[in-house]
Protein backbone atom coordinates (compact mmCIF):
# COMPACT_ATOMS: atom_id res chain seq x y z
CA UNK A 1 0.00 0.00 0.00
CA UNK A 2 2.81 2.30 0.83
CA UNK A 3 4.18 1.71 -2.60
CA UNK A 4 0.85 2.62 -4.10
CA UNK A 5 0.63 5.77 -2.00
CA UNK A 6 4.14 6.83 -2.87
CA UNK A 7 3.44 6.16 -6.54
CA UNK A 8 0.27 8.24 -6.34
CA UNK A 9 2.15 11.04 -4.55
CA UNK A 10 4.87 10.97 -7.14
CA UNK A 11 2.29 11.03 -9.94
CA UNK A 12 0.39 13.87 -8.29
CA UNK A 13 3.67 15.79 -7.78
CA UNK A 14 4.51 15.30 -11.46
CA UNK A 15 1.04 16.44 -12.44
CA UNK A 16 1.32 19.44 -10.13
CA UNK A 17 4.73 20.26 -11.62
CA UNK A 18 3.42 19.96 -15.18
CA UNK A 19 0.35 22.03 -14.24
CA UNK A 20 2.69 24.60 -12.72
CA UNK A 21 4.75 24.68 -15.91
CA UNK A 22 1.59 25.03 -18.00
CA UNK A 23 0.40 27.84 -15.73
CA UNK A 24 3.77 29.60 -15.99
CA UNK A 25 3.75 29.27 -19.77
CA UNK A 26 0.17 30.53 -19.89
CA UNK A 27 1.04 33.48 -17.60
CA UNK A 28 4.10 34.32 -19.73
CA UNK A 29 2.08 34.17 -22.98
CA UNK A 30 -0.67 36.35 -21.49
CA UNK A 31 1.91 38.91 -20.33
CA UNK A 32 3.49 38.93 -23.78
CA UNK A 33 0.09 39.36 -25.46
CA UNK A 34 -0.76 42.19 -23.04
CA UNK A 35 2.56 43.98 -23.77
CA UNK A 36 2.05 43.57 -27.52
CA UNK A 37 -1.51 44.91 -27.24
CA UNK A 38 -0.29 47.92 -25.26
CA UNK A 39 2.44 48.66 -27.83
CA UNK A 40 -0.12 48.40 -30.61
CA UNK A 41 -2.45 50.79 -28.78
CA UNK A 42 0.40 53.26 -28.22
CA UNK A 43 1.40 53.18 -31.90
CA UNK A 44 -2.21 53.52 -33.02
CA UNK A 45 -2.70 56.45 -30.63
CA UNK A 46 0.44 58.17 -31.96
CA UNK A 47 -0.65 57.60 -35.55
CA UNK A 48 -4.17 58.94 -34.96
CA UNK A 49 -2.92 61.96 -33.04
CA UNK A 50 -0.44 62.82 -35.80
CA UNK A 51 -3.06 62.21 -38.50
CA UNK A 52 -5.66 64.35 -36.77
CA UNK A 53 -3.32 67.06 -35.50
CA UNK A 54 -3.89 70.17 -37.63
CA UNK A 55 -0.37 71.48 -37.03
CA UNK A 56 1.33 68.27 -38.15
CA UNK A 57 -1.08 67.92 -41.06
CA UNK A 58 -0.43 71.42 -42.39
CA UNK A 59 3.31 71.10 -41.81
CA UNK A 60 3.39 67.84 -43.76
CA UNK A 61 1.43 69.38 -46.65
CA UNK A 62 3.68 72.44 -46.59
CA UNK A 63 6.77 70.24 -46.84
CA UNK A 64 5.28 68.31 -49.76
CA UNK A 65 4.26 71.53 -51.51
CA UNK A 66 7.76 72.96 -51.03
CA UNK A 67 9.29 69.81 -52.52
CA UNK A 68 7.00 70.01 -55.56
CA UNK A 69 7.78 73.72 -55.99
CA UNK A 70 11.54 73.10 -55.82
CA UNK A 71 11.23 70.33 -58.40
CA UNK A 72 9.11 72.47 -60.72
CA UNK A 73 11.53 75.39 -60.38
CA UNK A 74 14.43 73.18 -61.39
CA UNK A 75 12.48 71.76 -64.36
CA UNK A 76 11.55 75.12 -65.90
CA UNK A 77 15.07 76.23 -66.91
CA UNK A 78 15.84 72.76 -68.20
CA UNK A 79 12.76 72.84 -70.41
CA UNK A 80 13.23 76.47 -71.54
CA UNK A 81 16.70 76.04 -73.02
CA UNK A 82 15.89 73.21 -75.48
CA UNK A 83 12.64 74.91 -76.44
CA UNK A 84 14.43 78.18 -77.22
CA UNK A 85 17.04 76.26 -79.22
CA UNK A 86 14.28 74.50 -81.17
CA UNK A 87 12.62 77.86 -81.90
CA UNK A 88 15.94 79.23 -83.19
CA UNK A 89 16.35 76.13 -85.36
CA UNK A 90 12.83 76.56 -86.76
CA UNK A 91 13.54 80.22 -87.61
CA UNK A 92 16.76 79.22 -89.34
CA UNK A 93 14.91 76.45 -91.21
CA UNK A 94 12.23 78.83 -92.45
CA UNK A 95 14.92 81.14 -93.88
CA UNK A 96 16.76 78.18 -95.42
CA UNK A 97 13.52 76.82 -96.91
CA UNK A 98 12.75 80.20 -98.48
CA UNK A 99 16.22 80.30 -100.05
CA UNK A 100 15.83 76.71 -101.32
CA UNK A 101 12.44 77.53 -102.87
CA UNK A 102 14.01 80.56 -104.54
CA UNK A 103 16.83 78.40 -105.95
CA UNK A 104 14.36 75.74 -107.16
CA UNK A 105 12.24 78.37 -108.93
CA UNK A 106 15.31 79.89 -110.57
CA UNK A 107 16.50 76.45 -111.70
CA UNK A 108 13.05 75.62 -113.10
CA UNK A 109 12.85 78.93 -114.99
CA UNK A 110 16.29 78.59 -116.57
CA UNK A 111 16.00 77.47 -120.17
CA UNK A 112 19.68 76.89 -120.93
CA UNK A 113 20.55 73.31 -120.05
CA UNK A 114 24.04 73.98 -118.63
CA UNK A 115 22.79 76.81 -116.42
CA UNK A 116 19.77 74.76 -115.37
CA UNK A 117 21.97 71.81 -114.40
CA UNK A 118 24.30 74.09 -112.43
CA UNK A 119 21.35 75.70 -110.61
CA UNK A 120 19.74 72.32 -109.85
CA UNK A 121 23.09 71.06 -108.64
CA UNK A 122 23.37 74.11 -106.37
CA UNK A 123 19.80 73.51 -105.14
CA UNK A 124 20.44 69.84 -104.26
CA UNK A 125 23.78 70.62 -102.64
CA UNK A 126 22.18 73.36 -100.53
CA UNK A 127 19.29 71.06 -99.70
CA UNK A 128 21.62 68.29 -98.51
CA UNK A 129 23.69 70.81 -96.53
CA UNK A 130 20.51 72.08 -94.84
CA UNK A 131 19.46 68.53 -93.98
CA UNK A 132 22.88 67.75 -92.53
CA UNK A 133 22.89 71.01 -90.56
CA UNK A 134 19.38 70.33 -89.21
CA UNK A 135 20.30 66.81 -88.17
CA UNK A 136 23.44 68.00 -86.38
CA UNK A 137 21.58 70.83 -84.63
CA UNK A 138 18.72 68.57 -83.55
CA UNK A 139 21.19 65.95 -82.32
CA UNK A 140 23.07 68.60 -80.32
CA UNK A 141 19.88 70.00 -78.79
CA UNK A 142 18.72 66.52 -77.84
CA UNK A 143 22.03 65.46 -76.30
CA UNK A 144 22.24 68.73 -74.32
CA UNK A 145 18.70 68.21 -73.04
CA UNK A 146 19.41 64.60 -72.05
CA UNK A 147 22.61 65.67 -70.26
CA UNK A 148 20.70 68.37 -68.38
CA UNK A 149 17.93 66.00 -67.33
CA UNK A 150 20.46 63.35 -66.31
CA UNK A 151 22.35 65.80 -64.13
CA UNK A 152 19.07 66.91 -62.52
CA UNK A 153 18.06 63.34 -61.76
CA UNK A 154 21.50 62.38 -60.40
CA UNK A 155 21.66 65.53 -58.24
CA UNK A 156 18.11 65.00 -57.04
CA UNK A 157 18.80 61.46 -55.80
C-alpha positions as CSV (number, residue, x, y, z in Angstrom):
1,X,0.0,0.0,0.0
2,X,2.8,2.3,0.8
3,X,4.2,1.7,-2.6
4,X,0.9,2.6,-4.1
5,X,0.6,5.8,-2.0
6,X,4.1,6.8,-2.9
7,X,3.4,6.2,-6.5
8,X,0.3,8.2,-6.3
9,X,2.1,11.0,-4.6
10,X,4.9,11.0,-7.1
11,X,2.3,11.0,-9.9
12,X,0.4,13.9,-8.3
13,X,3.7,15.8,-7.8
14,X,4.5,15.3,-11.5
15,X,1.0,16.4,-12.4
16,X,1.3,19.4,-10.1
17,X,4.7,20.3,-11.6
18,X,3.4,20.0,-15.2
19,X,0.3,22.0,-14.2
20,X,2.7,24.6,-12.7
21,X,4.8,24.7,-15.9
22,X,1.6,25.0,-18.0
23,X,0.4,27.8,-15.7
24,X,3.8,29.6,-16.0
25,X,3.7,29.3,-19.8
26,X,0.2,30.5,-19.9
27,X,1.0,33.5,-17.6
28,X,4.1,34.3,-19.7
29,X,2.1,34.2,-23.0
30,X,-0.7,36.4,-21.5
31,X,1.9,38.9,-20.3
32,X,3.5,38.9,-23.8
33,X,0.1,39.4,-25.5
34,X,-0.8,42.2,-23.0
35,X,2.6,44.0,-23.8
36,X,2.0,43.6,-27.5
37,X,-1.5,44.9,-27.2
38,X,-0.3,47.9,-25.3
39,X,2.4,48.7,-27.8
40,X,-0.1,48.4,-30.6
41,X,-2.5,50.8,-28.8
42,X,0.4,53.3,-28.2
43,X,1.4,53.2,-31.9
44,X,-2.2,53.5,-33.0
45,X,-2.7,56.5,-30.6
46,X,0.4,58.2,-32.0
47,X,-0.7,57.6,-35.5
48,X,-4.2,58.9,-35.0
49,X,-2.9,62.0,-33.0
50,X,-0.4,62.8,-35.8
51,X,-3.1,62.2,-38.5
52,X,-5.7,64.4,-36.8
53,X,-3.3,67.1,-35.5
54,X,-3.9,70.2,-37.6
55,X,-0.4,71.5,-37.0
56,X,1.3,68.3,-38.1
57,X,-1.1,67.9,-41.1
58,X,-0.4,71.4,-42.4
59,X,3.3,71.1,-41.8
60,X,3.4,67.8,-43.8
61,X,1.4,69.4,-46.7
62,X,3.7,72.4,-46.6
63,X,6.8,70.2,-46.8
64,X,5.3,68.3,-49.8
65,X,4.3,71.5,-51.5
66,X,7.8,73.0,-51.0
67,X,9.3,69.8,-52.5
68,X,7.0,70.0,-55.6
69,X,7.8,73.7,-56.0
70,X,11.5,73.1,-55.8
71,X,11.2,70.3,-58.4
72,X,9.1,72.5,-60.7
73,X,11.5,75.4,-60.4
74,X,14.4,73.2,-61.4
75,X,12.5,71.8,-64.4
76,X,11.5,75.1,-65.9
77,X,15.1,76.2,-66.9
78,X,15.8,72.8,-68.2
79,X,12.8,72.8,-70.4
80,X,13.2,76.5,-71.5
81,X,16.7,76.0,-73.0
82,X,15.9,73.2,-75.5
83,X,12.6,74.9,-76.4
84,X,14.4,78.2,-77.2
85,X,17.0,76.3,-79.2
86,X,14.3,74.5,-81.2
87,X,12.6,77.9,-81.9
88,X,15.9,79.2,-83.2
89,X,16.4,76.1,-85.4
90,X,12.8,76.6,-86.8
91,X,13.5,80.2,-87.6
92,X,16.8,79.2,-89.3
93,X,14.9,76.5,-91.2
94,X,12.2,78.8,-92.5
95,X,14.9,81.1,-93.9
96,X,16.8,78.2,-95.4
97,X,13.5,76.8,-96.9
98,X,12.8,80.2,-98.5
99,X,16.2,80.3,-100.1
100,X,15.8,76.7,-101.3
101,X,12.4,77.5,-102.9
102,X,14.0,80.6,-104.5
103,X,16.8,78.4,-105.9
104,X,14.4,75.7,-107.2
105,X,12.2,78.4,-108.9
106,X,15.3,79.9,-110.6
107,X,16.5,76.4,-111.7
108,X,13.0,75.6,-113.1
109,X,12.9,78.9,-115.0
110,X,16.3,78.6,-116.6
111,X,16.0,77.5,-120.2
112,X,19.7,76.9,-120.9
113,X,20.5,73.3,-120.1
114,X,24.0,74.0,-118.6
115,X,22.8,76.8,-116.4
116,X,19.8,74.8,-115.4
117,X,22.0,71.8,-114.4
118,X,24.3,74.1,-112.4
119,X,21.4,75.7,-110.6
120,X,19.7,72.3,-109.8
121,X,23.1,71.1,-108.6
122,X,23.4,74.1,-106.4
123,X,19.8,73.5,-105.1
124,X,20.4,69.8,-104.3
125,X,23.8,70.6,-102.6
126,X,22.2,73.4,-100.5
127,X,19.3,71.1,-99.7
128,X,21.6,68.3,-98.5
129,X,23.7,70.8,-96.5
130,X,20.5,72.1,-94.8
131,X,19.5,68.5,-94.0
132,X,22.9,67.8,-92.5
133,X,22.9,71.0,-90.6
134,X,19.4,70.3,-89.2
135,X,20.3,66.8,-88.2
136,X,23.4,68.0,-86.4
137,X,21.6,70.8,-84.6
138,X,18.7,68.6,-83.6
139,X,21.2,66.0,-82.3
140,X,23.1,68.6,-80.3
141,X,19.9,70.0,-78.8
142,X,18.7,66.5,-77.8
143,X,22.0,65.5,-76.3
144,X,22.2,68.7,-74.3
145,X,18.7,68.2,-73.0
146,X,19.4,64.6,-72.1
147,X,22.6,65.7,-70.3
148,X,20.7,68.4,-68.4
149,X,17.9,66.0,-67.3
150,X,20.5,63.4,-66.3
151,X,22.3,65.8,-64.1
152,X,19.1,66.9,-62.5
153,X,18.1,63.3,-61.8
154,X,21.5,62.4,-60.4
155,X,21.7,65.5,-58.2
156,X,18.1,65.0,-57.0
157,X,18.8,61.5,-55.8
